[in-house]
């Protein structure tokens, strides 16, 4: 099964968690205080990351959570957008590597 993955930057993680939890009608499955939040629905894998270097709300990357992905991959499309492909465990491993 594939879910579209959308990753955004934010300047205010706390407000983003409140807003997107309401918009998605679900609480995040992962919260790294002051750093990151991840929501997973039946069709969507959505994350926001605290990033004061980028414009708040800017696209970090797109991708696919794909249960059949054997490894984490990423490439750049014709428009310069990074696309990742991963399974759920790859993503959880990446989160653990970044924040313990």
Secondary structure, 3 states (H helix, E strand, C coil): CEEEEEEEEECCHHHHHHHHHHHHCCCCCEEECCCEEEEECCCEEEEEEECCCCCCCCEEEEEEEECCCCCCEEEECCCCCEEEEECHHHHHHHHHHHHC
